[in-house]
Amino acid sequence: MIASPSSKIHWPQWPVVDHTTIRAVQDVLTSGRWAISGHHLGRESCEETFARRYAAYNNVAHCVTLDHGTSALIAGLEALDVGFGDEVIVPGFTWVAPAIAVLSVNAVPVIVDVEADTFCLDPVKVAAAITPRTKAIIPIHLYGCMADMDQILALASSHRIAVLEDAAHSHGSEWRGRKAGTLGDIGAFSFQQGKVLTCGEGGAAITNHPTYAKRIENSAWNARRRLDWRTTPVGAMQLVEGEKRFGTNRCLSEIQAGLLVDQLDRLDAQNRQREAAARWLDEQLIEMPGVLIMRRRPEVTRQTYYGYVIRIDPQVFGSTAAEVIAGLQAALDMTECLVHAPYKPLHRNPLYAHHPARHALPGGYLQIIDSSSLCLPGCDRAYEQGIVFHHSVLLADQSLLARVVATIEAIRKKTVQGRTCPRERIQPENQVRAHGQVSEAANCL
């Protein structure tokens, strides 16, 4: 074990708060309107301001805010008319929210394996999972990688399947110059505290389809419609009855929206810093035996990093990923910003649970959604070998990043006692692709 530091290392704080953030919250607190369901004050609400600006940021026609990212997924599925008897393909290595969203509309999550070097949906496995009942695919851009949207969109088009793009980790990423979340029919985002764009808790769905946008609004606003703030009388309600579609209350508060307006102004500069730091780390780690960096596809023209991820080979390191993490945490005081891959694969995750009353539906629904017998080796390997640095680490000075690299190397040297990584164990599917180039450097996963 590497020794603990003699003095505390100060990693960048997240979320970022300064006087403009405090002023944004104070303005809402003193405004007299804390929710879009509150009385109109004669000016555009913070929620409308953020929705308008976030739609423009992503170059889409519509943005609807919601209380959580999970709500955005549920509302997206409802907008696509996904329901009982339908199947929705989701990756097996992710937070439980996408699968829970599918269960929430009484559809069937079809859990498939992920790629070894991106942790994103494997298009080959997606193709094999499509059936006549498949209604949608939920590709997830995970941590610091984007799913192969060219192949996924081609599959969806050929089978006439909708794509609900989960971009909760990828605010600002781009695929061939188009923002993550705009490639499918609907894009869903989370603004939970750890995300690169955050208000504590919140979400949004974006789309260019006016019908989908209207349905998402119905889902978010109890099937109410919103009056134009420029013509709404002061003191009146902007949300009024009149829609005939089922909906629940998933509104974002004004305080959350005010925080998002403040944080959106910082997003691009922070993303540029994270991207540069991640590329530098890739360059330092790509030649290190037993370390596999994640693949960045050449189609990715801009990459956001919710987490910087590496995989380690326990045989080369002579220790598990958890033990390597413990060494890093002790040496670099990274308890709050370094974790073992936190997403236990869906088919093994106790949070992916079924409600015995709600899900006791006809056709053997409970048995159909039982995932305990699945074999997803890519997901298991990602969980067992993945190490995730929170994106706040990428906002640190390069001198601190260099200490991360040096500590990983010190742990490896200490545990392997001079062993080298045997090149014959490299498998073609696990070759490292860095910045679009294939490298057969000393990575043996």
C-alpha positions as CSV (number, residue, x, y, z in Angstrom):
1,M,0.0,0.0,0.0
2,I,1.3,3.5,-0.9
3,A,1.7,5.7,2.2
4,S,-0.9,8.4,3.0
5,P,0.1,12.0,2.2
6,S,1.5,14.1,5.0
7,S,-0.8,17.0,4.2
8,K,-4.3,17.1,2.6
9,I,-4.5,17.5,-1.1
10,H,-7.2,19.9,-2.2
11,W,-9.0,18.6,-5.3
12,P,-11.4,21.0,-7.1
13,Q,-14.8,21.4,-5.4
14,W,-18.0,20.3,-7.1
15,P,-20.4,21.9,-7.7
16,V,-18.8,25.2,-8.5
17,V,-20.3,28.0,-6.4
18,D,-19.4,31.7,-6.5
19,H,-21.1,35.1,-6.0
20,T,-23.1,34.8,-9.2
21,T,-24.5,31.4,-8.1
22,I,-25.6,32.9,-4.8
23,R,-27.1,35.9,-6.5
24,A,-29.1,33.6,-8.9
25,V,-30.6,31.8,-5.9
26,Q,-31.3,35.0,-4.0
27,D,-33.1,36.5,-7.0
28,V,-35.5,33.5,-7.1
29,L,-36.0,33.6,-3.3
30,T,-37.0,37.2,-3.3
31,S,-38.9,37.1,-6.6
32,G,-42.2,35.8,-5.1
33,R,-42.3,32.9,-7.6
34,W,-40.6,29.6,-6.7
35,A,-42.3,27.3,-9.2
36,I,-43.8,27.4,-12.7
37,S,-47.1,26.5,-11.0
38,G,-46.8,29.8,-9.1
39,H,-48.5,33.1,-10.0
40,H,-47.1,34.9,-13.1
41,L,-45.0,38.0,-12.2
42,G,-45.0,39.6,-15.6
43,R,-41.6,38.3,-16.8
44,E,-40.1,35.1,-18.2
45,S,-39.6,32.5,-15.5
46,C,-36.2,31.0,-14.8
47,E,-37.5,27.7,-16.0
48,E,-38.5,29.2,-19.3
49,T,-35.2,31.0,-19.6
50,F,-33.2,27.8,-19.1
51,A,-35.4,25.7,-21.4
52,R,-35.0,28.3,-24.2
53,R,-31.3,28.6,-23.7
54,Y,-30.7,24.8,-23.4
55,A,-32.6,24.2,-26.6
56,A,-30.5,26.8,-28.3
57,Y,-27.3,25.3,-26.8
58,N,-28.2,21.9,-28.3
59,N,-29.6,23.4,-31.5
60,V,-33.0,21.8,-31.2
61,A,-36.5,23.2,-31.3
62,H,-37.8,22.0,-28.0
63,C,-36.6,21.5,-24.4
64,V,-38.9,20.5,-21.6
65,T,-37.5,20.5,-18.1
66,L,-38.4,17.9,-15.4
67,D,-37.7,17.2,-11.8
68,H,-35.2,14.3,-12.5
69,G,-33.4,12.6,-15.3
70,T,-35.4,9.5,-14.6
71,S,-38.6,11.5,-15.2
72,A,-37.1,12.7,-18.5
73,L,-36.7,9.0,-19.5
74,I,-40.2,8.1,-18.4
75,A,-41.7,11.1,-20.2
76,G,-39.7,10.3,-23.3
77,L,-41.0,6.7,-23.3
78,E,-44.6,8.0,-22.8
79,A,-44.1,10.4,-25.7
80,L,-43.1,7.5,-27.9
81,D,-46.2,5.5,-26.8
82,V,-44.1,2.7,-25.3
83,G,-46.2,0.6,-23.0
84,F,-47.3,-2.9,-22.0
85,G,-46.1,-5.6,-24.4
86,D,-43.3,-3.5,-25.8
87,E,-39.6,-4.2,-25.5
88,V,-36.9,-1.5,-24.9
89,I,-33.2,-2.3,-25.3
90,V,-31.0,-0.9,-22.6
91,P,-27.3,-1.5,-21.7
92,G,-26.5,-3.8,-18.8
93,F,-23.9,-1.6,-17.4
94,T,-25.5,1.6,-16.2
95,W,-27.4,3.2,-13.3
96,V,-30.8,1.5,-12.8
97,A,-32.8,4.6,-14.0
98,P,-33.2,3.6,-17.7
99,A,-34.5,0.1,-16.8
100,I,-36.7,1.5,-14.0
101,A,-38.1,4.0,-16.5
102,V,-39.0,1.1,-18.8
103,L,-40.7,-0.8,-16.0
104,S,-42.6,2.4,-15.1
105,V,-44.5,2.3,-18.4
106,N,-45.0,-1.5,-18.0
107,A,-42.7,-2.3,-20.9
108,V,-39.9,-4.9,-20.8
109,P,-36.3,-3.8,-20.4
110,V,-34.2,-6.0,-22.7
111,I,-30.7,-5.9,-21.1
112,V,-27.8,-6.4,-23.5
113,D,-24.0,-6.4,-23.1
114,V,-21.6,-3.5,-23.5
115,E,-18.3,-2.9,-25.4
116,A,-15.1,-3.7,-23.5
117,D,-13.4,-0.3,-24.3
118,T,-16.3,2.1,-24.0
119,F,-18.7,0.5,-21.5
120,C,-21.5,1.6,-24.0
121,L,-24.1,-0.5,-25.8
122,D,-22.5,-3.1,-28.2
123,P,-24.3,-2.7,-31.5
124,V,-23.7,-6.3,-32.4
125,K,-25.6,-7.4,-29.2
126,V,-28.3,-4.8,-30.0
127,A,-28.9,-6.3,-33.4
128,A,-29.2,-9.8,-31.9
129,A,-31.7,-8.5,-29.3
130,I,-34.2,-6.9,-31.7
131,T,-37.5,-8.7,-32.0
132,P,-40.9,-7.8,-33.5
133,R,-41.8,-6.4,-30.1
134,T,-38.9,-4.0,-29.9
135,K,-40.3,-0.4,-29.7
136,A,-37.2,1.6,-28.7
137,I,-33.5,1.6,-27.9
138,I,-31.9,3.6,-25.1
139,P,-28.2,4.1,-25.9
140,I,-26.3,5.6,-23.0
141,H,-23.2,7.7,-23.4
142,L,-21.4,6.5,-20.3
143,Y,-18.8,8.4,-18.2
144,G,-16.5,9.7,-21.0
145,C,-17.5,7.7,-24.0
146,M,-20.3,8.0,-26.6
147,A,-22.2,5.0,-27.9
148,D,-21.8,4.1,-31.6
149,M,-24.7,6.2,-32.8
150,D,-24.1,5.5,-36.5
151,Q,-24.7,1.8,-36.1
152,I,-27.5,2.2,-33.5
153,L,-29.4,4.7,-35.6
154,A,-28.9,2.5,-38.7
155,L,-30.4,-0.5,-36.8
156,A,-33.3,1.7,-35.5
157,S,-34.1,3.0,-39.0
158,S,-34.0,-0.4,-40.6
159,H,-36.3,-1.9,-38.0
160,R,-38.5,1.3,-37.5
161,I,-37.5,1.5,-33.8
162,A,-37.4,4.8,-31.9
163,V,-34.2,6.0,-30.2
164,L,-34.4,7.6,-26.8
165,E,-30.8,8.9,-26.2
166,D,-29.7,9.0,-22.6
167,A,-27.1,11.8,-22.4
168,A,-27.1,12.2,-18.7
169,H,-23.3,11.9,-18.7
170,S,-22.7,13.9,-21.9
171,H,-23.9,17.5,-21.7
172,G,-22.0,19.1,-24.6
173,S,-20.5,16.0,-26.2
174,E,-20.7,16.0,-30.0
175,W,-21.0,13.2,-32.6
176,R,-19.9,14.5,-36.0
177,G,-20.6,18.0,-34.8
178,R,-24.1,17.3,-33.4
179,K,-24.7,17.5,-29.7
180,A,-25.4,14.3,-27.7
181,G,-29.1,14.0,-27.1
182,T,-30.0,15.4,-30.6
183,L,-29.1,12.3,-32.6
184,G,-32.1,10.1,-31.7
185,D,-35.8,11.0,-31.6
186,I,-35.6,12.3,-28.0
187,G,-32.7,13.1,-25.7
188,A,-32.8,12.8,-22.0
189,F,-30.5,14.6,-19.5
190,S,-30.0,14.5,-15.7
191,F,-28.9,17.5,-13.6
192,Q,-28.2,15.6,-10.5
193,Q,-25.5,17.0,-8.2
194,G,-22.6,14.9,-9.7
195,K,-23.4,15.8,-13.3
196,V,-21.3,18.3,-15.3
197,L,-24.4,20.5,-15.5
198,T,-26.2,20.4,-12.2
199,C,-28.9,22.0,-10.0
200,G,-28.9,19.3,-7.3
201,E,-31.7,17.3,-8.8
202,G,-33.4,17.9,-12.2
203,G,-33.7,16.7,-15.7
204,A,-34.7,17.7,-19.3
205,A,-35.9,16.1,-22.5
206,I,-35.0,17.7,-25.9
207,T,-36.4,17.0,-29.3
208,N,-37.1,18.4,-32.8
209,H,-40.5,16.7,-33.0
210,P,-43.3,19.0,-31.9
211,T,-45.7,16.1,-31.2
212,Y,-43.1,14.5,-28.8
213,A,-42.5,17.8,-27.2
214,K,-46.2,18.4,-26.5
215,R,-46.5,14.9,-25.0
216,I,-43.5,15.4,-22.8
217,E,-45.0,18.6,-21.5
218,N,-48.2,16.7,-20.7
219,S,-46.2,14.1,-18.8
220,A,-44.3,16.8,-16.9
221,W,-47.1,19.3,-16.1
222,N,-50.1,17.1,-15.2
223,A,-51.4,17.4,-18.7
224,R,-51.7,21.2,-18.4
225,R,-50.6,23.6,-21.0
226,R,-48.5,26.8,-20.5
227,L,-49.6,30.2,-21.5
228,D,-47.2,32.6,-23.2
229,W,-45.6,34.7,-20.4
230,R,-45.8,37.8,-22.6
231,T,-49.6,37.7,-22.8
232,T,-50.4,36.2,-19.4
233,P,-51.9,38.7,-16.9
234,V,-49.7,39.4,-13.9
235,G,-51.0,37.3,-11.0
236,A,-52.6,34.7,-13.2
237,M,-51.4,31.1,-13.6
238,Q,-49.4,30.1,-16.6
239,L,-50.2,26.4,-16.3
240,V,-53.8,25.9,-17.2
241,E,-56.1,22.9,-17.8
242,G,-57.0,21.9,-21.2
243,E,-55.0,18.8,-22.3
244,K,-56.6,15.4,-22.5
245,R,-53.5,13.2,-22.2
246,F,-52.4,11.4,-19.0
247,G,-49.7,13.2,-17.1
248,T,-48.2,13.6,-13.6
249,N,-46.4,16.4,-11.8
250,R,-42.7,16.4,-12.7
251,C,-42.1,20.2,-12.7
252,L,-38.7,21.7,-12.1
253,S,-38.6,24.4,-9.4
254,E,-37.5,28.0,-10.1
255,I,-34.6,27.7,-7.7
256,Q,-33.3,24.7,-9.6
257,A,-33.8,26.5,-12.9
258,G,-32.0,29.6,-11.6
259,L,-29.0,27.4,-10.7
260,L,-29.0,25.8,-14.2
261,V,-29.0,29.2,-15.9
262,D,-25.9,30.1,-13.8
263,Q,-24.2,26.8,-14.4
264,L,-24.9,26.7,-18.2
265,D,-22.7,29.8,-18.6
266,R,-19.7,27.8,-17.2
267,L,-20.3,24.5,-19.1
268,D,-18.3,24.9,-22.3
269,A,-15.2,26.3,-20.5
270,Q,-15.3,23.5,-17.9
271,N,-15.8,20.8,-20.6
272,R,-12.8,22.1,-22.6
273,Q,-10.6,21.9,-19.5
274,R,-11.9,18.3,-18.7
275,E,-11.3,17.2,-22.3
276,A,-7.8,18.5,-22.4
277,A,-7.0,16.9,-19.1
278,A,-8.5,13.5,-20.2
279,R,-6.4,13.5,-23.4
280,W,-3.3,14.3,-21.4
281,L,-4.0,11.4,-19.0
282,D,-4.6,9.1,-22.0
283,E,-1.2,9.9,-23.3
284,Q,0.5,9.2,-20.0
285,L,-1.4,6.0,-19.3
286,I,-1.6,4.3,-22.7
287,E,1.9,2.8,-22.5
288,M,1.5,1.6,-18.9
289,P,1.3,-2.2,-18.6
290,G,-2.0,-3.5,-17.3
291,V,-4.0,-0.3,-17.9
292,L,-6.6,0.1,-20.6
293,I,-7.8,3.5,-21.4
294,M,-11.3,4.0,-22.9
295,R,-11.7,4.3,-26.7
296,R,-12.6,7.6,-28.2
297,R,-14.3,7.1,-31.6
298,P,-13.2,9.4,-34.5
299,E,-16.8,10.4,-34.9
300,V,-16.7,12.1,-31.5
301,T,-15.8,15.7,-32.3
302,R,-16.2,16.9,-28.7
303,Q,-16.2,14.8,-25.5
304,T,-17.7,15.5,-22.1
305,Y,-16.4,13.6,-19.2
306,Y,-18.8,12.7,-16.3
307,G,-16.0,10.4,-15.2
308,Y,-12.5,9.6,-16.4
309,V,-12.3,5.8,-16.6
310,I,-9.6,3.3,-16.9
311,R,-9.6,-0.5,-16.6
312,I,-6.9,-2.4,-14.8
313,D,-5.8,-6.0,-15.3
314,P,-5.7,-7.6,-11.9
315,Q,-3.1,-10.2,-13.1
316,V,-0.7,-7.5,-14.1
317,F,-1.3,-5.3,-11.1
318,G,-1.4,-8.3,-8.7
319,S,-4.4,-6.8,-7.0
320,T,-8.0,-6.0,-7.7
321,A,-9.4,-2.7,-8.9
322,A,-10.8,-2.1,-5.4
323,E,-7.3,-2.5,-3.9
324,V,-5.8,-0.1,-6.5
325,I,-8.4,2.4,-5.6
326,A,-7.7,2.1,-1.9
327,G,-4.0,2.8,-2.7
328,L,-4.9,5.9,-4.7
329,Q,-7.3,7.1,-2.1
330,A,-4.7,6.7,0.6
331,A,-1.9,8.3,-1.3
332,L,-3.8,11.2,-2.9
333,D,-6.7,11.9,-0.5
334,M,-9.2,11.1,-3.3
335,T,-12.0,9.6,-1.2
336,E,-14.7,11.8,-2.6
337,C,-13.6,11.8,-6.2
338,L,-12.4,8.3,-7.0
339,V,-14.6,5.3,-6.9
340,H,-14.7,1.7,-8.1
341,A,-17.1,1.4,-11.1
342,P,-20.2,2.2,-9.1
343,Y,-22.8,0.7,-11.4
344,K,-23.3,-3.0,-10.5
345,P,-24.6,-4.6,-13.7
346,L,-28.3,-4.4,-14.0
347,H,-28.9,-8.1,-14.0
348,R,-27.0,-8.3,-10.6
349,N,-28.2,-5.0,-9.1
350,P,-30.5,-5.3,-6.1
351,L,-31.9,-1.8,-7.0
352,Y,-33.4,-3.3,-10.2
353,A,-36.3,-4.6,-8.2
354,H,-39.8,-5.5,-9.2
355,H,-42.9,-4.3,-7.3
356,P,-44.9,-7.5,-6.6
357,A,-48.3,-5.7,-7.0
358,R,-47.5,-3.1,-9.7
359,H,-45.8,-5.6,-11.9
360,A,-48.1,-8.6,-11.5
361,L,-49.4,-8.0,-15.0
362,P,-50.8,-10.5,-17.6
363,G,-48.7,-12.7,-19.8
364,G,-46.1,-13.7,-17.2
365,Y,-44.7,-10.2,-17.0
366,L,-42.9,-10.8,-13.8
367,Q,-41.1,-13.8,-15.3
368,I,-40.3,-11.9,-18.5
369,I,-38.6,-9.0,-16.7
370,D,-36.6,-11.3,-14.4
371,S,-32.9,-10.8,-15.4
372,S,-31.2,-13.1,-12.9
373,S,-30.3,-15.7,-15.5
374,L,-28.6,-13.3,-17.9
375,C,-24.9,-13.7,-18.8
376,L,-23.3,-10.4,-19.6
377,P,-19.5,-10.9,-19.4
378,G,-18.7,-7.4,-20.7
379,C,-20.8,-5.8,-17.9
380,D,-19.3,-8.0,-15.2
381,R,-15.8,-7.2,-16.5
382,A,-16.5,-3.4,-16.5
383,Y,-17.7,-3.6,-12.9
384,E,-14.9,-5.7,-11.7
385,Q,-12.0,-3.9,-13.4
386,G,-13.2,-0.3,-13.9
387,I,-11.9,2.7,-12.0
388,V,-13.8,5.9,-12.3
389,F,-12.4,9.4,-11.4
390,H,-15.1,12.0,-10.9
391,H,-15.0,14.7,-13.5
392,S,-14.0,17.3,-10.9
393,V,-10.5,15.7,-10.9
394,L,-10.1,16.8,-14.5
395,L,-10.4,20.4,-13.4
396,A,-7.3,20.1,-11.3
397,D,-3.8,21.4,-12.2
398,Q,-1.7,19.2,-14.3
399,S,0.7,18.8,-11.4
400,L,-2.0,16.9,-9.5
401,L,-2.9,14.8,-12.5
402,A,0.8,13.9,-12.8
403,R,0.7,12.6,-9.3
404,V,-2.3,10.4,-10.2
405,V,-0.3,8.8,-13.0
406,A,2.8,8.4,-10.8
407,T,0.8,6.8,-8.1
408,I,-0.8,4.3,-10.4
409,E,2.6,3.4,-11.7
410,A,4.0,3.1,-8.1
411,I,1.1,0.8,-7.1
412,R,1.7,-1.4,-10.2
413,K,5.4,-1.6,-9.6
414,K,5.0,-2.4,-5.9
415,T,2.4,-5.2,-6.5
416,V,3.9,-6.8,-9.6
417,Q,7.5,-6.6,-8.4
418,G,8.9,-6.0,-11.8
419,R,6.7,-8.3,-13.9
420,T,5.8,-7.1,-17.4
421,C,2.6,-7.4,-19.3
422,P,2.9,-10.4,-21.7
423,R,1.9,-9.1,-25.2
424,E,0.6,-12.5,-26.3
425,R,-2.3,-12.0,-24.0
426,I,-3.6,-9.0,-25.9
427,Q,-6.9,-9.8,-27.7
428,P,-7.9,-7.9,-30.9
429,E,-11.2,-6.8,-29.4
430,N,-9.4,-5.2,-26.4
431,Q,-6.8,-3.2,-28.3
432,V,-6.7,0.4,-27.3
433,R,-8.0,3.0,-29.6
434,A,-6.8,6.4,-28.6
435,H,-8.1,9.5,-30.4
436,G,-9.1,7.3,-33.4
437,Q,-5.9,5.3,-33.6
438,V,-5.3,1.7,-32.7
439,S,-2.5,1.0,-30.3
440,E,-1.1,-2.3,-29.3
441,A,0.7,-0.8,-26.4
442,A,1.2,-2.8,-23.2
443,N,-2.5,-3.3,-22.3
444,C,-3.6,-6.8,-21.7
445,L,-7.3,-6.9,-20.8
